[in-house]
Amino acid sequence: MSVVWTIAEQVNGELKAVSFELLARGRKLADKLGGQLVSVVIGESVRDASLQELIERGADVVYSAQDPRLAHFVCESYARVLSSIIRTFHPDIILAAATSSGRTLMPYVAIQVRAGLTADCTELDIEEGTGNLLQTRPAIGGNIMATIKTPDHRPQMATVRPKSCRPLPRNSGRKGTITVIPVDDAMIDTRVTVLGYRKDAADFANLEEADIVVAGGKGMKKPEHFALLKHLADTLGGVIGASREAVDRGWIGYPHQIGLSGKTISPKLYIGVGISGSIQHLAGIKTSEVIVSINPDPEANLHKIADFAIVGDAFQVLPELQRQLEARKKGAE
């Protein structure tokens, strides 16, 4: 029987949302293979209720490796634990998130278990007749989509963009098995000690976790005009994003870039201002709950997928939108 694994992520014992997103991807693959879906949790103090939620959201089995020495992500130790579990259970496919920890851990593990790895995938499927994992990701600067397979080695490994799909709904009646994985001294790399964490650079934008994103594109015309977006984002309690064109022009830093060559987001509200809507950008926002487009071009691609399309000059629309939001906020106080 084919077995698909997903790697759950935790911080301070709490599972991250991407853990459940991966299960939705893995469930589809496992069902197509007629196989089993396993979620692997490495950390400390992850509650039984959280492990059970993995089953309720699609896992058939949960492997739980818990130890105080695994409380913080240390690539060397996590890789030893994961590699050991792989050698014991021999999965066919492993999916991890294309987060900072996933992008660090999975290449390290791939070398240890002599497997292939495709990074930053946006789509996954199973090849008919072979069972090979079809791994699709942007290539050549995001200008084409390449589909990759690794037919000669197992496990087949891929990292997947966070927010590129929605978690499955919880099914409280779903049954599964939680297996405790013993952690021994050989799995802990004592050469590495976590001393603490620093904040990200001032230009950092936590777009993936934001509920509200206000993004600007070429239509903003100059970097100074991004202050209008910042003001609106602050009023709404959101963060600023940008199209690739705005970033390439040097108007705003790369951490704000949305799209296949940037970040994939899924906020409750996305407002795109002066963004025409390239295929690459639309792929990065397609799971947003509500999309608002502001652009003077009635044929802009972003208008076509928007829930609310405002055909107008951003430099007239934004001040009026700002005025009405502030008036409403003042009236509510």
C-alpha positions as CSV (number, residue, x, y, z in Angstrom):
1,M,0.0,0.0,0.0
2,S,1.3,3.5,-0.9
3,V,1.9,5.8,2.0
4,V,1.9,9.6,1.9
5,W,3.4,11.6,4.7
6,T,2.9,15.3,5.6
7,I,5.2,17.1,8.0
8,A,3.3,19.1,10.6
9,E,4.8,22.3,12.1
10,Q,4.5,23.5,15.6
11,V,5.6,26.5,17.7
12,N,5.6,26.3,21.5
13,G,3.6,23.1,21.3
14,E,0.8,24.6,19.0
15,L,0.4,23.3,15.5
16,K,0.6,25.8,12.7
17,A,-2.2,26.2,10.2
18,V,0.0,24.9,7.4
19,S,0.0,21.5,9.1
20,F,-3.7,21.2,8.2
21,E,-3.3,22.7,4.7
22,L,-0.7,19.9,3.9
23,L,-3.2,17.3,5.0
24,A,-5.7,18.5,2.4
25,R,-3.0,18.1,-0.3
26,G,-1.9,14.7,1.1
27,R,-5.4,13.3,1.4
28,K,-6.1,13.9,-2.3
29,L,-2.8,12.1,-3.2
30,A,-3.4,9.2,-0.8
31,D,-6.9,8.7,-2.1
32,K,-5.8,8.7,-5.7
33,L,-3.2,6.0,-4.8
34,G,-5.6,4.1,-2.7
35,G,-3.1,4.5,0.2
36,Q,-2.6,5.8,3.7
37,L,-2.0,9.4,4.9
38,V,0.4,9.9,7.8
39,S,1.2,13.2,9.6
40,V,4.6,13.5,11.3
41,V,4.9,15.8,14.4
42,I,8.3,16.6,15.8
43,G,8.5,18.9,18.8
44,E,7.6,19.1,22.5
45,S,4.4,19.4,24.5
46,V,2.0,19.1,21.5
47,R,-1.3,18.2,23.1
48,D,-3.1,15.0,22.4
49,A,-6.1,17.1,21.3
50,S,-3.9,18.7,18.6
51,L,-2.7,15.3,17.4
52,Q,-6.3,14.2,17.3
53,E,-7.2,17.2,15.2
54,L,-4.7,16.0,12.5
55,I,-6.7,12.8,12.3
56,E,-10.0,14.8,12.2
57,R,-8.6,16.8,9.3
58,G,-7.5,13.8,7.1
59,A,-4.6,11.8,8.6
60,D,-5.0,8.0,9.1
61,V,-1.9,7.8,11.3
62,V,0.0,10.4,13.3
63,Y,3.7,9.8,14.2
64,S,4.5,11.9,17.3
65,A,8.2,12.4,18.3
66,Q,8.1,14.6,21.5
67,D,11.1,15.5,23.6
68,P,12.2,18.6,25.5
69,R,15.3,18.8,23.4
70,L,13.1,19.2,20.3
71,A,11.1,22.2,21.7
72,H,12.9,24.6,19.3
73,F,13.5,23.9,15.6
74,V,17.1,22.8,15.1
75,C,17.6,21.5,11.6
76,E,20.3,18.9,12.5
77,S,18.3,17.3,15.3
78,Y,15.0,17.4,13.4
79,A,16.7,15.9,10.4
80,R,18.0,13.0,12.4
81,V,14.6,12.3,13.9
82,L,12.8,12.5,10.5
83,S,15.5,10.4,8.7
84,S,15.2,7.7,11.3
85,I,11.5,7.5,10.9
86,I,11.8,7.4,7.1
87,R,14.2,4.5,7.3
88,T,11.9,2.7,9.6
89,F,8.6,3.1,7.8
90,H,9.6,3.8,4.1
91,P,7.0,6.3,2.9
92,D,6.4,6.8,-0.8
93,I,5.8,10.5,-0.7
94,I,6.6,13.2,1.8
95,L,5.2,16.7,1.7
96,A,6.4,19.6,3.9
97,A,5.6,23.3,3.9
98,A,7.8,25.8,1.9
99,T,8.3,27.8,5.1
100,S,11.6,28.9,6.5
101,S,11.9,25.7,8.6
102,G,10.5,23.4,5.8
103,R,12.9,24.9,3.3
104,T,15.8,24.3,5.7
105,L,14.9,20.8,6.9
106,M,13.8,19.0,3.7
107,P,17.0,19.5,1.6
108,Y,19.0,18.3,4.6
109,V,16.9,15.2,4.9
110,A,16.9,14.6,1.2
111,I,20.6,14.3,1.2
112,Q,20.6,11.9,4.2
113,V,18.0,9.5,2.7
114,R,19.3,9.9,-0.9
115,A,16.0,11.2,-2.3
116,G,14.9,13.8,-4.7
117,L,13.2,17.1,-3.6
118,T,11.2,19.6,-5.5
119,A,10.9,22.9,-3.7
120,D,8.1,25.5,-3.6
121,C,5.4,23.5,-5.4
122,T,2.1,25.0,-6.3
123,E,0.4,21.9,-7.7
124,L,0.7,18.2,-7.0
125,D,-0.8,15.1,-8.7
126,I,-0.2,11.4,-9.3
127,E,0.8,10.1,-12.7
128,E,-1.5,7.5,-14.1
129,G,-0.1,4.1,-14.3
130,T,3.2,4.7,-12.5
131,G,2.2,6.3,-9.1
132,N,4.9,8.9,-9.6
133,L,4.3,12.2,-7.9
134,L,3.9,15.0,-10.4
135,Q,5.4,18.2,-8.8
136,T,4.6,21.5,-10.5
137,R,6.5,24.7,-9.6
138,P,7.4,28.0,-11.2
139,A,10.6,28.1,-13.2
140,I,12.7,30.6,-15.1
141,G,11.8,33.5,-12.9
142,G,8.1,32.4,-12.7
143,N,7.7,32.7,-16.5
144,I,6.8,29.0,-17.0
145,M,5.4,26.2,-14.9
146,A,7.6,23.1,-14.8
147,T,6.3,19.6,-13.8
148,I,8.9,17.4,-12.2
149,K,9.0,13.8,-11.2
150,T,11.5,11.6,-9.5
151,P,10.8,8.0,-10.7
152,D,14.0,6.3,-9.6
153,H,14.1,7.1,-5.9
154,R,11.8,6.9,-2.8
155,P,10.6,8.8,-1.0
156,Q,9.5,11.4,-3.4
157,M,9.7,14.7,-1.5
158,A,8.3,18.2,-2.1
159,T,7.7,21.4,-0.3
160,V,4.4,23.2,-0.9
161,R,3.6,26.9,-0.6
162,P,1.6,27.8,2.5
163,K,-1.9,29.2,1.8
164,S,-2.0,27.5,-1.6
165,C,-5.0,25.4,-0.5
166,R,-7.6,25.4,2.3
167,P,-7.6,22.8,5.1
168,L,-10.2,20.1,5.1
169,P,-13.1,20.7,7.6
170,R,-12.9,18.8,10.9
171,N,-14.7,15.5,11.1
172,S,-15.0,14.8,14.9
173,G,-16.1,11.2,14.2
174,R,-13.0,10.3,12.1
175,K,-10.8,7.5,13.5
176,G,-7.1,7.1,13.3
177,T,-4.0,5.9,15.1
178,I,-1.4,8.0,17.1
179,T,2.0,6.3,17.3
180,V,4.6,7.6,19.7
181,I,8.1,7.6,18.2
182,P,10.8,7.2,20.9
183,V,13.6,9.9,20.8
184,D,17.0,8.7,21.8
185,D,20.2,10.6,22.4
186,A,21.6,9.7,19.0
187,M,18.8,11.8,17.4
188,I,19.9,15.0,19.2
189,D,22.8,17.0,17.7
190,T,24.4,18.6,20.8
191,R,26.6,20.8,18.7
192,V,23.8,23.2,18.2
193,T,22.2,25.3,21.0
194,V,19.3,27.7,20.5
195,L,20.3,31.0,22.3
196,G,17.2,33.0,21.3
197,Y,15.5,34.5,18.3
198,R,15.8,37.9,16.7
199,K,13.1,39.9,14.9
200,D,13.1,39.9,11.2
201,A,14.5,42.9,9.2
202,A,12.5,46.1,9.3
203,D,11.3,45.4,5.7
204,F,9.7,42.1,6.8
205,A,6.1,41.5,5.9
206,N,4.2,38.6,7.4
207,L,2.0,38.3,4.4
208,E,1.2,34.6,4.7
209,E,-0.4,35.0,8.2
210,A,-2.1,38.4,7.5
211,D,-5.9,38.6,7.5
212,I,-5.9,41.8,5.4
213,V,-3.4,42.7,2.6
214,V,-3.3,45.9,0.7
215,A,-1.1,45.5,-2.4
216,G,0.2,47.9,-4.9
217,G,1.5,47.5,-8.5
218,K,2.9,49.5,-11.4
219,G,-0.2,51.8,-11.3
220,M,1.1,53.3,-8.1
221,K,3.6,55.1,-10.4
222,K,6.3,55.9,-7.8
223,P,7.6,54.6,-4.5
224,E,6.3,57.6,-2.5
225,H,2.8,56.7,-3.4
226,F,3.1,53.5,-1.4
227,A,2.5,55.7,1.7
228,L,-1.1,55.8,0.7
229,L,-1.3,52.0,0.8
230,K,0.5,51.9,4.2
231,H,-2.0,54.4,5.6
232,L,-4.9,52.3,4.3
233,A,-3.3,49.0,5.6
234,D,-2.7,50.5,9.0
235,T,-6.3,51.7,9.2
236,L,-7.6,48.3,8.3
237,G,-5.1,46.5,10.6
238,G,-3.4,44.9,7.6
239,V,0.0,44.7,5.9
240,I,1.4,45.9,2.6
241,G,2.0,43.6,-0.4
242,A,3.2,44.3,-3.9
243,S,3.3,42.9,-7.5
244,R,6.6,41.7,-8.9
245,E,6.7,44.8,-11.2
246,A,6.6,47.2,-8.2
247,V,9.4,45.2,-6.5
248,D,11.5,45.0,-9.7
249,R,11.2,48.8,-10.0
250,G,12.6,49.1,-6.5
251,W,9.6,50.8,-5.1
252,I,9.3,48.3,-2.2
253,G,11.3,45.3,-0.9
254,Y,11.1,41.7,-2.0
255,P,9.6,40.5,1.3
256,H,6.3,42.2,0.1
257,Q,6.2,40.4,-3.2
258,I,3.1,38.3,-3.9
259,G,2.8,35.7,-6.7
260,L,4.6,32.6,-8.0
261,S,8.0,34.3,-7.6
262,G,7.0,35.8,-4.2
263,K,4.6,34.7,-1.5
264,T,1.2,32.9,-1.7
265,I,-1.4,34.4,0.5
266,S,-4.9,33.7,1.6
267,P,-6.2,36.6,3.6
268,K,-9.8,37.4,4.5
269,L,-9.5,40.6,2.5
270,Y,-7.1,41.4,-0.4
271,I,-7.1,44.9,-2.0
272,G,-5.1,45.2,-5.2
273,V,-4.4,48.8,-6.2
274,G,-2.9,49.5,-9.7
275,I,-2.3,45.8,-10.3
276,S,-3.2,44.6,-13.8
277,G,-3.2,40.9,-12.6
278,S,-0.6,38.8,-14.3
279,I,-1.1,35.0,-14.1
280,Q,1.8,34.7,-11.7
281,H,0.2,37.3,-9.3
282,L,-3.3,35.9,-9.5
283,A,-1.9,32.4,-8.6
284,G,-0.6,34.0,-5.4
285,I,-4.0,35.4,-4.2
286,K,-6.5,32.9,-5.6
287,T,-7.5,31.5,-2.2
288,S,-8.3,35.0,-0.7
289,E,-11.8,35.2,0.7
290,V,-12.6,38.6,-0.7
291,I,-10.7,40.3,-3.5
292,V,-11.1,44.0,-4.2
293,S,-9.5,45.5,-7.3
294,I,-8.8,49.2,-7.9
295,N,-7.6,50.0,-11.4
296,P,-8.6,52.6,-14.1
297,D,-8.4,49.9,-16.8
298,P,-11.8,48.1,-17.1
299,E,-10.2,45.1,-18.8
300,A,-7.6,44.5,-16.0
301,N,-7.3,40.8,-15.3
302,L,-7.6,41.4,-11.6
303,H,-11.0,43.0,-12.1
304,K,-12.2,39.8,-13.7
305,I,-11.7,37.6,-10.6
306,A,-12.4,40.3,-8.0
307,D,-15.5,40.2,-5.8
308,F,-15.5,44.0,-6.0
309,A,-14.0,45.8,-9.0
310,I,-13.6,49.6,-8.8
311,V,-12.8,51.1,-12.2
312,G,-11.1,54.4,-11.2
313,D,-8.0,56.4,-10.6
314,A,-6.3,55.0,-7.4
315,F,-5.2,58.5,-6.4
316,Q,-8.9,59.6,-6.3
317,V,-10.3,56.3,-4.9
318,L,-7.8,55.8,-2.1
319,P,-8.2,59.2,-0.4
320,E,-12.0,58.8,-0.5
321,L,-11.9,55.3,0.8
322,Q,-9.5,56.4,3.6
323,R,-11.9,59.3,4.4
324,Q,-14.9,57.1,4.7
325,L,-13.1,54.5,6.8
326,E,-11.9,57.1,9.2
327,A,-15.4,58.6,9.4
328,R,-16.9,55.3,10.2
329,K,-14.2,54.5,12.8
330,K,-14.8,57.9,14.4
331,G,-18.5,57.3,14.5
332,A,-18.1,54.0,16.2
333,E,-16.0,55.4,19.0
